[in-house]
Amino acid sequence: MPAGEPRASGGGRLAPAVTWGLLLLGLWLWGRDLTEGGLGPTALPGGGTATAGARAGVGNALPPPAAPLAGAPAPSLVEIDAIGVRAEVLPRGVDDAGGVEPPPFDSPGLVGWYAGGPTPGAVGAAVLVGHVDTETEPAVFYALSTVEPGSAVRVTREDGSVAAFTVSEVEVVERGEFDAARVYGPRRAGAAELRLITCGGTFDPRERAYSANVVVSAYLTGAR
């Protein structure tokens, strides 16, 4: 195919009548089978690769959680100053075959919000997904694995409100260790949480897929 043309996703395919748990599995399959980049192992700014492991913030060093926001307006913009991300957000659902619909491959600068789950700022874990690269260049979440606990994430919602989140943990989850309930499920009872997800680990040119997912967990700490 022509250089720079995004590859098609192998994507997870599920029965149309899906439960939340199965759809979470579909989100994992989307991340696992996403045949994006040709950049080789995920080369990060400053060198290195996205390897398995986790970084968690120290509880007493992070700000306390804020009360969830009223209403459920859809997100329109996500900003992560630490890695220079300022991206439009669009709602995504499931396709005709029952698989999770990823962000458009021809728009690698966009972020997708799983609209079947909570909106950012509401109770529960809202899910935002983005590509890590294309065949020729980095995409919106290229540097997601370099985010540190304590970093700020802002999500602007369609009513103009801004939900401010603080990163609590950064993980690279390998295929065989992926636990959908843990990754996508809430970790703080009654709290508003956020998951930012992209591909990570090592790119296998034969399978045309990454070996893992980068999962950034954050929780609501303020709003305006």
matplotlib code that plots the C-alpha trace (Angstrom):
import matplotlib.pyplot as plt

x = [0.0, 1.2, 3.5, 1.7, -1.6, -3.0, -3.4, -6.8, -7.5, -7.9, -10.2, -12.1, -15.4, -18.1, -21.8, -24.1, -25.8, -22.8, -22.5, -20.3, -17.7, -17.6, -17.4, -14.4, -12.8, -13.5, -11.7, -8.7, -8.9, -9.0, -5.8, -4.2, -4.9, -4.5, -2.1, -0.9, 2.7, 5.7, 8.0, 9.2, 9.4, 7.6, 10.4, 9.8, 11.0, 14.4, 15.0, 13.8, 10.8, 7.4, 8.2, 6.0, 5.6, 3.8, 4.4, 2.1, 1.9, 2.3, -1.2, -0.3, 1.6, -1.4, -4.3, -7.6, -10.4, -13.1, -16.8, -18.1, -19.6, -23.3, -24.8, -23.2, -22.2, -19.9, -16.2, -15.0, -11.3, -8.5, -5.3, -2.2, 0.4, 3.2, 3.3, 1.9, -1.5, -4.4, -6.8, -10.5, -12.5, -15.3, -17.7, -17.2, -19.4, -19.6, -19.6, -22.2, -20.4, -20.4, -16.8, -15.5, -15.2, -11.7, -10.8, -10.6, -7.2, -7.0, -7.2, -4.5, -4.6, -8.1, -9.1, -12.0, -14.3, -16.2, -19.7, -21.3, -19.5, -19.3, -18.6, -15.4, -16.3, -19.2, -19.0, -17.1, -14.2, -14.5, -12.4, -10.4, -8.4, -6.0, -3.5, 0.2, 1.5, 0.9, 3.3, 5.3, 4.8, 3.7, 0.0, -1.8, -0.9, 2.7, 4.2, 1.5, 3.8, 6.1, 3.4, 4.2, 1.9, 0.8, 0.5, -2.6, -5.2, -8.0, -11.2, -13.4, -17.1, -19.7, -21.4, -18.1, -17.2, -13.7, -13.0, -9.5, -7.9, -4.6, -2.7, -2.4, -0.8, 0.8, 1.0, 2.1, -0.1, 1.0, -1.5, -1.3, -1.6, -4.6, -7.5, -10.4, -12.2, -9.2, -8.2, -11.6, -13.4, -13.6, -10.9, -12.3, -15.9, -18.1, -15.3, -15.0, -12.0, -10.4, -8.5, -6.3, -5.3, -3.0, -0.8, 2.6, 5.2, 6.9, 5.7, 5.7, 6.1, 4.9, 1.7, 1.5, 0.5, 1.8, 2.4, 0.7, -1.4, -0.3, -3.0, -2.9, -5.3, -6.4, -9.1, -11.0, -9.4, -11.1, -13.4, -14.3]
y = [0.0, 3.6, 4.9, 6.8, 5.1, 3.9, 0.1, -1.5, -2.9, -6.5, -5.4, -7.4, -8.8, -9.7, -10.7, -7.7, -8.5, -7.7, -7.3, -4.7, -7.3, -8.6, -5.2, -4.5, -7.5, -6.1, -2.9, -5.1, -6.9, -3.6, -2.5, -5.9, -6.3, -2.7, -3.0, 0.6, 1.6, 0.7, 2.5, -0.8, -1.0, 1.9, 4.5, 7.1, 10.6, 10.5, 6.9, 3.6, 1.5, 1.0, -2.1, -4.1, -2.7, -0.1, 3.2, 4.3, 7.5, 7.6, 8.0, 10.8, 12.7, 12.9, 15.3, 14.0, 12.9, 15.4, 14.7, 13.5, 16.2, 16.6, 15.7, 13.6, 15.9, 14.2, 15.1, 17.3, 17.9, 16.2, 18.0, 16.4, 19.2, 16.8, 15.2, 18.1, 16.5, 18.7, 16.6, 16.6, 13.7, 11.9, 9.3, 5.7, 2.7, -0.7, -1.5, -3.6, -6.8, -5.9, -4.9, -1.7, 1.1, 2.7, 6.3, 6.8, 5.6, 8.6, 10.9, 9.8, 13.0, 12.3, 10.5, 8.2, 8.1, 4.8, 6.3, 3.2, 3.9, 6.8, 10.3, 11.8, 13.4, 11.1, 8.2, 5.2, 4.8, 6.7, 5.2, 7.3, 5.5, 6.8, 5.5, 5.4, 5.8, 5.3, 3.7, 6.9, 9.1, 9.3, 9.6, 11.3, 8.9, 8.2, 9.4, 8.2, 5.7, 8.5, 10.2, 10.2, 9.8, 13.2, 14.6, 16.5, 15.6, 18.0, 17.0, 19.7, 18.6, 19.8, 22.0, 24.0, 22.4, 21.1, 17.9, 17.9, 14.6, 13.5, 10.5, 7.8, 4.9, 4.1, 0.4, -1.5, -4.6, -7.6, -9.7, -12.7, -10.5, -8.4, -8.4, -6.5, -6.2, -4.6, -2.4, -1.0, -1.4, 1.3, 1.3, 3.9, 3.3, 6.2, 8.2, 9.6, 7.9, 8.0, 5.4, 6.5, 3.6, 3.0, 0.3, -0.4, -3.1, -4.4, -4.1, -7.5, -6.9, -10.4, -10.1, -6.4, -5.8, -4.5, -6.9, -4.9, -1.9, 1.3, 2.0, 5.3, 5.6, 8.9, 10.2, 13.5, 16.1, 19.3, 21.1, 24.4]
z = [0.0, -0.5, 2.2, 4.9, 4.3, 7.6, 7.8, 8.4, 11.8, 12.4, 15.3, 17.8, 16.5, 19.0, 18.8, 18.4, 21.8, 24.0, 27.7, 29.3, 30.1, 26.6, 25.1, 27.4, 25.9, 22.5, 23.4, 24.4, 21.1, 19.2, 21.0, 20.5, 16.8, 15.8, 12.9, 12.9, 12.8, 10.9, 13.3, 14.8, 18.6, 20.1, 20.0, 22.7, 22.9, 24.6, 23.6, 25.0, 24.3, 26.0, 28.1, 30.5, 34.0, 36.0, 37.6, 40.4, 42.3, 46.1, 47.6, 50.0, 47.4, 45.0, 45.5, 47.0, 44.6, 43.8, 43.8, 40.4, 38.2, 37.5, 34.2, 31.4, 28.5, 26.0, 25.9, 23.1, 23.9, 25.8, 26.9, 28.4, 28.8, 29.9, 26.4, 24.3, 23.6, 22.6, 20.7, 19.7, 21.1, 19.2, 20.4, 19.3, 19.7, 18.1, 14.4, 12.5, 13.4, 17.1, 17.4, 19.0, 16.4, 16.7, 15.8, 12.1, 10.7, 8.4, 11.4, 13.8, 15.7, 17.1, 20.3, 20.6, 23.6, 24.3, 24.4, 25.8, 29.1, 31.5, 30.3, 31.7, 35.1, 35.8, 38.2, 36.8, 34.5, 31.2, 28.4, 25.8, 23.1, 20.5, 18.0, 18.8, 15.3, 11.6, 9.1, 8.8, 11.9, 15.5, 16.3, 19.1, 21.9, 20.8, 24.0, 26.4, 28.0, 29.2, 31.3, 35.0, 38.0, 39.2, 35.6, 34.7, 32.2, 31.3, 29.4, 28.1, 27.8, 25.4, 28.0, 28.4, 31.7, 32.2, 34.2, 35.7, 36.3, 38.0, 36.7, 39.4, 37.5, 34.1, 33.0, 30.0, 29.9, 27.9, 26.0, 28.3, 31.4, 30.3, 32.8, 31.2, 34.5, 36.2, 33.3, 32.5, 35.8, 38.5, 41.1, 43.4, 44.6, 43.7, 42.0, 38.5, 36.7, 33.3, 31.3, 28.4, 26.2, 23.2, 21.8, 23.4, 24.0, 20.8, 17.3, 15.5, 11.7, 10.9, 12.9, 12.1, 15.7, 19.0, 21.9, 24.7, 25.6, 27.5, 30.1, 31.9, 34.9, 36.3, 38.7, 38.9, 41.2, 40.1, 37.6, 36.3]

ax = plt.figure().add_subplot(projection="3d")
ax.plot(x, y, z, "-o")
ax.set_aspect("equal")
plt.show()
